[in-house]
Amino acid sequence: MIIIGDKRREFIGKMVSDIGKAIVTVGLATYFFKEFPTILRVGMTVLGIFFLIISIVITPEKGD
């Protein structure tokens, strides 16, 4: 079993959050996805939101 420390979890959480924000931002703010089928656009938006939620779960709580 691999144990991931708090610093590594925080780093992974930030990276996943950045990926999710990039997907949502590009998908909603540009016409990049305009040519994609509707199911693919919805799927990528859901995936971006999923990444944002997972980043919250992964990031460790900061203690005092």
One Martini backbone bead per residue (centre of mass of N, CA, C, O) as a GRO file, in nm:
protein
   64
    1MET     BB    1   0.095   0.037   0.024
    2ILE     BB    2   0.052   0.369  -0.054
    3ILE     BB    3   0.183   0.655   0.101
    4ILE     BB    4   0.056   0.985   0.124
    5GLY     BB    5   0.145   1.281   0.190
    6ASP     BB    6   0.046   1.600   0.251
    7LYS     BB    7   0.220   1.747   0.039
    8ARG     BB    8   0.144   1.564  -0.201
    9ARG     BB    9  -0.163   1.602  -0.180
   10GLU     BB   10  -0.156   1.906  -0.227
   11PHE     BB   11  -0.026   1.897  -0.506
   12ILE     BB   12  -0.237   1.719  -0.644
   13GLY     BB   13  -0.480   1.901  -0.584
   14LYS     BB   14  -0.376   2.147  -0.745
   15MET     BB   15  -0.347   2.009  -1.020
   16VAL     BB   16  -0.638   1.912  -1.051
   17SER     BB   17  -0.761   2.193  -1.026
   18ASP     BB   18  -0.623   2.315  -1.276
   19ILE     BB   19  -0.745   2.122  -1.480
   20GLY     BB   20  -1.042   2.186  -1.420
   21LYS     BB   21  -1.027   2.490  -1.480
   22ALA     BB   22  -0.934   2.465  -1.773
   23ILE     BB   23  -1.173   2.310  -1.885
   24VAL     BB   24  -1.396   2.509  -1.804
   25THR     BB   25  -1.282   2.766  -1.931
   26VAL     BB   26  -1.251   2.670  -2.223
   27GLY     BB   27  -1.544   2.557  -2.257
   28LEU     BB   28  -1.699   2.843  -2.176
   29ALA     BB   29  -1.505   3.093  -2.310
   30THR     BB   30  -1.502   2.939  -2.585
   31TYR     BB   31  -1.506   2.796  -2.930
   32PHE     BB   32  -1.356   2.520  -2.919
   33PHE     BB   33  -1.631   2.328  -2.863
   34LYS     BB   34  -1.837   2.386  -3.097
   35GLU     BB   35  -1.770   2.122  -3.290
   36PHE     BB   36  -1.863   1.945  -3.084
   37PRO     BB   37  -2.043   1.730  -2.949
   38THR     BB   38  -2.260   1.745  -2.696
   39ILE     BB   39  -2.158   1.503  -2.525
   40LEU     BB   40  -1.862   1.607  -2.511
   41ARG     BB   41  -1.913   1.878  -2.375
   42VAL     BB   42  -2.050   1.768  -2.123
   43GLY     BB   43  -1.825   1.572  -2.039
   44MET     BB   44  -1.600   1.789  -1.999
   45THR     BB   45  -1.749   1.954  -1.787
   46VAL     BB   46  -1.785   1.726  -1.582
   47LEU     BB   47  -1.483   1.663  -1.557
   48GLY     BB   48  -1.400   1.938  -1.445
   49ILE     BB   49  -1.580   1.926  -1.192
   50PHE     BB   50  -1.461   1.664  -1.085
   51PHE     BB   51  -1.174   1.772  -1.042
   52LEU     BB   52  -1.256   1.987  -0.834
   53ILE     BB   53  -1.372   1.792  -0.623
   54ILE     BB   54  -1.123   1.608  -0.588
   55SER     BB   55  -0.931   1.834  -0.488
   56ILE     BB   56  -1.083   1.869  -0.220
   57VAL     BB   57  -1.046   1.576  -0.117
   58ILE     BB   58  -0.729   1.552  -0.136
   59THR     BB   59  -0.686   1.789   0.028
   60PRO     BB   60  -0.557   1.867   0.313
   61GLU     BB   61  -0.594   1.955   0.624
   62LYS     BB   62  -0.529   2.228   0.817
   63GLY     BB   63  -0.353   2.280   1.088
   64ASP     BB   64  -0.233   2.456   1.371
   0.00000   0.00000   0.00000
